[in-house]
């Protein structure tokens, strides 16, 4: 009986220590002070367009397919789905494969752009999927509105590679882009960085690293619905679960797991604390950043990731602009030109990039 009692006590102590490490070491600082509303809101009273309803309906079809597919095949299915979601038929834009200091990439060149103006684009896909091909609808538009050559990188993905491998690819590509264009090796006249979702996370992590390395800062950066907090601290992860038709069905099982389990899983997977700014830009030093535009939907699970990052950066004195739409799906910009709200978002992005050229 005494041995059983000692075993129970030991188990309780172990569980307590594991919980305490998660609560006080892995979570990071309390960011709730940065939950206040901020920014320029769009379409706050109007209903979503008919095109948006069609987008939501299309997302339901992939959810149905996943339910009928063995879990071990989900990643391959989703990668194929993303790469072939949009037709690749724009003959006015050049797509040229390139090796960017060992990082596979492609130049995306809208007609007549100034190749001395360059934009590094980092695609989204939960760090596990996506590619330059899947995001050409975005990179073509960025090339057009920025009047720039876009370098879209095919950074290494999980789970085949550690998360840090993709981060290192972004850093290498940025260094290379400073002095290499699509035509020749020459210094850039203007530099921009942009990314969506996981790519938004990598964008925000990258610009802080560029500052700390003393490298030439980008003229501006754009983050679309970025993930900024790997400690799972954002309230919208659960509050917006049922209003996010894209991320909700994919990540609902994770929201049912204890946060301490998720924190430990992130630590073991990445060999870094979840609140390390390399993984979670919101926990870093957000002072002395270049101009940044963040766009997010108030209905998506990552909304508070964006809001907290923006509010903290503004409090640190950085020139960060926050624009929100009320009802949109995650990274709705990729559905332009069919989606009017996507067109509107790109009009705002174009104004921002021109203001910082």
Secondary structure as a PSIPRED ss2 file (coil, helix, strand):
# PSIPRED VFORMAT (PSIPRED V4.0)

   1 X C   1.000  0.000  0.000
   2 X H   0.000  1.000  0.000
   3 X H   0.000  1.000  0.000
   4 X H   0.000  1.000  0.000
   5 X H   0.000  1.000  0.000
   6 X H   0.000  1.000  0.000
   7 X H   0.000  1.000  0.000
   8 X H   0.000  1.000  0.000
   9 X H   0.000  1.000  0.000
  10 X H   0.000  1.000  0.000
  11 X H   0.000  1.000  0.000
  12 X H   0.000  1.000  0.000
  13 X H   0.000  1.000  0.000
  14 X H   0.000  1.000  0.000
  15 X H   0.000  1.000  0.000
  16 X H   0.000  1.000  0.000
  17 X H   0.000  1.000  0.000
  18 X H   0.000  1.000  0.000
  19 X H   0.000  1.000  0.000
  20 X H   0.000  1.000  0.000
  21 X H   0.000  1.000  0.000
  22 X H   0.000  1.000  0.000
  23 X H   0.000  1.000  0.000
  24 X H   0.000  1.000  0.000
  25 X H   0.000  1.000  0.000
  26 X H   0.000  1.000  0.000
  27 X C   1.000  0.000  0.000
  28 X C   1.000  0.000  0.000
  29 X C   1.000  0.000  0.000
  30 X C   1.000  0.000  0.000
  31 X C   1.000  0.000  0.000
  32 X H   0.000  1.000  0.000
  33 X H   0.000  1.000  0.000
  34 X H   0.000  1.000  0.000
  35 X C   1.000  0.000  0.000
  36 X C   1.000  0.000  0.000
  37 X C   1.000  0.000  0.000
  38 X C   1.000  0.000  0.000
  39 X C   1.000  0.000  0.000
  40 X E   0.000  0.000  1.000
  41 X E   0.000  0.000  1.000
  42 X E   0.000  0.000  1.000
  43 X C   1.000  0.000  0.000
  44 X C   1.000  0.000  0.000
  45 X C   1.000  0.000  0.000
  46 X C   1.000  0.000  0.000
  47 X C   1.000  0.000  0.000
  48 X C   1.000  0.000  0.000
  49 X C   1.000  0.000  0.000
  50 X H   0.000  1.000  0.000
  51 X H   0.000  1.000  0.000
  52 X H   0.000  1.000  0.000
  53 X H   0.000  1.000  0.000
  54 X H   0.000  1.000  0.000
  55 X H   0.000  1.000  0.000
  56 X H   0.000  1.000  0.000
  57 X H   0.000  1.000  0.000
  58 X H   0.000  1.000  0.000
  59 X H   0.000  1.000  0.000
  60 X H   0.000  1.000  0.000
  61 X H   0.000  1.000  0.000
  62 X H   0.000  1.000  0.000
  63 X H   0.000  1.000  0.000
  64 X H   0.000  1.000  0.000
  65 X H   0.000  1.000  0.000
  66 X H   0.000  1.000  0.000
  67 X H   0.000  1.000  0.000
  68 X C   1.000  0.000  0.000
  69 X C   1.000  0.000  0.000
  70 X C   1.000  0.000  0.000
  71 X H   0.000  1.000  0.000
  72 X H   0.000  1.000  0.000
  73 X H   0.000  1.000  0.000
  74 X H   0.000  1.000  0.000
  75 X H   0.000  1.000  0.000
  76 X H   0.000  1.000  0.000
  77 X H   0.000  1.000  0.000
  78 X H   0.000  1.000  0.000
  79 X H   0.000  1.000  0.000
  80 X H   0.000  1.000  0.000
  81 X H   0.000  1.000  0.000
  82 X H   0.000  1.000  0.000
  83 X H   0.000  1.000  0.000
  84 X C   1.000  0.000  0.000
  85 X C   1.000  0.000  0.000
  86 X C   1.000  0.000  0.000
  87 X C   1.000  0.000  0.000
  88 X C   1.000  0.000  0.000
  89 X C   1.000  0.000  0.000
  90 X C   1.000  0.000  0.000
  91 X C   1.000  0.000  0.000
  92 X C   1.000  0.000  0.000
  93 X C   1.000  0.000  0.000
  94 X E   0.000  0.000  1.000
  95 X E   0.000  0.000  1.000
  96 X E   0.000  0.000  1.000
  97 X E   0.000  0.000  1.000
  98 X E   0.000  0.000  1.000
  99 X E   0.000  0.000  1.000
 100 X E   0.000  0.000  1.000
 101 X C   1.000  0.000  0.000
 102 X C   1.000  0.000  0.000
 103 X E   0.000  0.000  1.000
 104 X E   0.000  0.000  1.000
 105 X E   0.000  0.000  1.000
 106 X E   0.000  0.000  1.000
 107 X E   0.000  0.000  1.000
 108 X E   0.000  0.000  1.000
 109 X E   0.000  0.000  1.000
 110 X C   1.000  0.000  0.000
 111 X C   1.000  0.000  0.000
 112 X C   1.000  0.000  0.000
 113 X C   1.000  0.000  0.000
 114 X E   0.000  0.000  1.000
 115 X E   0.000  0.000  1.000
 116 X E   0.000  0.000  1.000
 117 X E   0.000  0.000  1.000
 118 X E   0.000  0.000  1.000
 119 X E   0.000  0.000  1.000
 120 X E   0.000  0.000  1.000
 121 X E   0.000  0.000  1.000
 122 X E   0.000  0.000  1.000
 123 X C   1.000  0.000  0.000
 124 X C   1.000  0.000  0.000
 125 X C   1.000  0.000  0.000
 126 X C   1.000  0.000  0.000
 127 X C   1.000  0.000  0.000
 128 X C   1.000  0.000  0.000
 129 X C   1.000  0.000  0.000
 130 X C   1.000  0.000  0.000
 131 X C   1.000  0.000  0.000
 132 X C   1.000  0.000  0.000
 133 X C   1.000  0.000  0.000
 134 X C   1.000  0.000  0.000
 135 X C   1.000  0.000  0.000
 136 X H   0.000  1.000  0.000
 137 X H   0.000  1.000  0.000
 138 X H   0.000  1.000  0.000
 139 X H   0.000  1.000  0.000
 140 X H   0.000  1.000  0.000
 141 X H   0.000  1.000  0.000
 142 X H   0.000  1.000  0.000
 143 X H   0.000  1.000  0.000
 144 X H   0.000  1.000  0.000
 145 X H   0.000  1.000  0.000
 146 X H   0.000  1.000  0.000
 147 X C   1.000  0.000  0.000
 148 X E   0.000  0.000  1.000
 149 X E   0.000  0.000  1.000
 150 X E   0.000  0.000  1.000
 151 X E   0.000  0.000  1.000
 152 X E   0.000  0.000  1.000
 153 X E   0.000  0.000  1.000
 154 X C   1.000  0.000  0.000
 155 X C   1.000  0.000  0.000
 156 X C   1.000  0.000  0.000
 157 X C   1.000  0.000  0.000
 158 X C   1.000  0.000  0.000
 159 X C   1.000  0.000  0.000
 160 X C   1.000  0.000  0.000
 161 X C   1.000  0.000  0.000
 162 X C   1.000  0.000  0.000
 163 X H   0.000  1.000  0.000
 164 X H   0.000  1.000  0.000
 165 X H   0.000  1.000  0.000
 166 X H   0.000  1.000  0.000
 167 X H   0.000  1.000  0.000
 168 X H   0.000  1.000  0.000
 169 X H   0.000  1.000  0.000
 170 X H   0.000  1.000  0.000
 171 X H   0.000  1.000  0.000
 172 X H   0.000  1.000  0.000
 173 X H   0.000  1.000  0.000
 174 X H   0.000  1.000  0.000
 175 X H   0.000  1.000  0.000
 176 X H   0.000  1.000  0.000
 177 X H   0.000  1.000  0.000
 178 X H   0.000  1.000  0.000
 179 X H   0.000  1.000  0.000
 180 X C   1.000  0.000  0.000
 181 X C   1.000  0.000  0.000
 182 X C   1.000  0.000  0.000
 183 X C   1.000  0.000  0.000
 184 X C   1.000  0.000  0.000
 185 X C   1.000  0.000  0.000
 186 X C   1.000  0.000  0.000
 187 X C   1.000  0.000  0.000
 188 X C   1.000  0.000  0.000
 189 X C   1.000  0.000  0.000
 190 X E   0.000  0.000  1.000
 191 X E   0.000  0.000  1.000
 192 X E   0.000  0.000  1.000
 193 X E   0.000  0.000  1.000
 194 X E   0.000  0.000  1.000
 195 X E   0.000  0.000  1.000
 196 X E   0.000  0.000  1.000
 197 X C   1.000  0.000  0.000
 198 X H   0.000  1.000  0.000
 199 X H   0.000  1.000  0.000
 200 X H   0.000  1.000  0.000
 201 X H   0.000  1.000  0.000
 202 X H   0.000  1.000  0.000
 203 X H   0.000  1.000  0.000
 204 X H   0.000  1.000  0.000
 205 X H   0.000  1.000  0.000
 206 X H   0.000  1.000  0.000
 207 X H   0.000  1.000  0.000
 208 X H   0.000  1.000  0.000
 209 X H   0.000  1.000  0.000
 210 X H   0.000  1.000  0.000
 211 X H   0.000  1.000  0.000
 212 X H   0.000  1.000  0.000
 213 X H   0.000  1.000  0.000
 214 X C   1.000  0.000  0.000
 215 X C   1.000  0.000  0.000
 216 X C   1.000  0.000  0.000
 217 X C   1.000  0.000  0.000
 218 X C   1.000  0.000  0.000
 219 X C   1.000  0.000  0.000
 220 X E   0.000  0.000  1.000
 221 X E   0.000  0.000  1.000
 222 X E   0.000  0.000  1.000
 223 X E   0.000  0.000  1.000
 224 X E   0.000  0.000  1.000
 225 X C   1.000  0.000  0.000
 226 X C   1.000  0.000  0.000
 227 X C   1.000  0.000  0.000
 228 X C   1.000  0.000  0.000
 229 X C   1.000  0.000  0.000
 230 X C   1.000  0.000  0.000
 231 X C   1.000  0.000  0.000
 232 X C   1.000  0.000  0.000
 233 X C   1.000  0.000  0.000
 234 X C   1.000  0.000  0.000
 235 X C   1.000  0.000  0.000
 236 X H   0.000  1.000  0.000
 237 X H   0.000  1.000  0.000
 238 X H   0.000  1.000  0.000
 239 X H   0.000  1.000  0.000
 240 X C   1.000  0.000  0.000
 241 X H   0.000  1.000  0.000
 242 X H   0.000  1.000  0.000
 243 X H   0.000  1.000  0.000
 244 X C   1.000  0.000  0.000
 245 X C   1.000  0.000  0.000
 246 X C   1.000  0.000  0.000
 247 X H   0.000  1.000  0.000
 248 X H   0.000  1.000  0.000
 249 X H   0.000  1.000  0.000
 250 X H   0.000  1.000  0.000
 251 X H   0.000  1.000  0.000
 252 X H   0.000  1.000  0.000
 253 X H   0.000  1.000  0.000
 254 X H   0.000  1.000  0.000
 255 X H   0.000  1.000  0.000
 256 X C   1.000  0.000  0.000
 257 X C   1.000  0.000  0.000
 258 X C   1.000  0.000  0.000
 259 X H   0.000  1.000  0.000
 260 X H   0.000  1.000  0.000
 261 X H   0.000  1.000  0.000
 262 X H   0.000  1.000  0.000
 263 X H   0.000  1.000  0.000
 264 X H   0.000  1.000  0.000
 265 X H   0.000  1.000  0.000
 266 X H   0.000  1.000  0.000
 267 X H   0.000  1.000  0.000
 268 X H   0.000  1.000  0.000
 269 X H   0.000  1.000  0.000
 270 X H   0.000  1.000  0.000
 271 X C   1.000  0.000  0.000
 272 X C   1.000  0.000  0.000
 273 X C   1.000  0.000  0.000
 274 X C   1.000  0.000  0.000
 275 X C   1.000  0.000  0.000
 276 X C   1.000  0.000  0.000
 277 X C   1.000  0.000  0.000
 278 X C   1.000  0.000  0.000
 279 X C   1.000  0.000  0.000
 280 X C   1.000  0.000  0.000
 281 X H   0.000  1.000  0.000
 282 X H   0.000  1.000  0.000
 283 X H   0.000  1.000  0.000
 284 X C   1.000  0.000  0.000
 285 X C   1.000  0.000  0.000
 286 X C   1.000  0.000  0.000
 287 X C   1.000  0.000  0.000
 288 X C   1.000  0.000  0.000
 289 X C   1.000  0.000  0.000
 290 X C   1.000  0.000  0.000
 291 X E   0.000  0.000  1.000
 292 X E   0.000  0.000  1.000
 293 X E   0.000  0.000  1.000
 294 X E   0.000  0.000  1.000
 295 X E   0.000  0.000  1.000
 296 X E   0.000  0.000  1.000
 297 X E   0.000  0.000  1.000
 298 X C   1.000  0.000  0.000
 299 X C   1.000  0.000  0.000
 300 X C   1.000  0.000  0.000
 301 X C   1.000  0.000  0.000
 302 X C   1.000  0.000  0.000
 303 X H   0.000  1.000  0.000
 304 X H   0.000  1.000  0.000
 305 X H   0.000  1.000  0.000
 306 X H   0.000  1.000  0.000
 307 X H   0.000  1.000  0.000
 308 X H   0.000  1.000  0.000
 309 X H   0.000  1.000  0.000
 310 X H   0.000  1.000  0.000
 311 X H   0.000  1.000  0.000
 312 X H   0.000  1.000  0.000
 313 X H   0.000  1.000  0.000
 314 X H   0.000  1.000  0.000
 315 X H   0.000  1.000  0.000
 316 X C   1.000  0.000  0.000
 317 X C   1.000  0.000  0.000
 318 X C   1.000  0.000  0.000
 319 X C   1.000  0.000  0.000
 320 X E   0.000  0.000  1.000
 321 X E   0.000  0.000  1.000
 322 X E   0.000  0.000  1.000
 323 X E   0.000  0.000  1.000
 324 X E   0.000  0.000  1.000
 325 X E   0.000  0.000  1.000
 326 X C   1.000  0.000  0.000
 327 X C   1.000  0.000  0.000
 328 X C   1.000  0.000  0.000
 329 X C   1.000  0.000  0.000
 330 X C   1.000  0.000  0.000
 331 X C   1.000  0.000  0.000
 332 X H   0.000  1.000  0.000
 333 X H   0.000  1.000  0.000
 334 X H   0.000  1.000  0.000
 335 X H   0.000  1.000  0.000
 336 X C   1.000  0.000  0.000
 337 X C   1.000  0.000  0.000
 338 X C   1.000  0.000  0.000
 339 X C   1.000  0.000  0.000
 340 X H   0.000  1.000  0.000
 341 X H   0.000  1.000  0.000
 342 X H   0.000  1.000  0.000
 343 X H   0.000  1.000  0.000
 344 X H   0.000  1.000  0.000
 345 X H   0.000  1.000  0.000
 346 X H   0.000  1.000  0.000
 347 X H   0.000  1.000  0.000
 348 X H   0.000  1.000  0.000
 349 X H   0.000  1.000  0.000
 350 X H   0.000  1.000  0.000
 351 X H   0.000  1.000  0.000
 352 X H   0.000  1.000  0.000
 353 X H   0.000  1.000  0.000
 354 X H   0.000  1.000  0.000
 355 X H   0.000  1.000  0.000
 356 X C   1.000  0.000  0.000
 357 X C   1.000  0.000  0.000
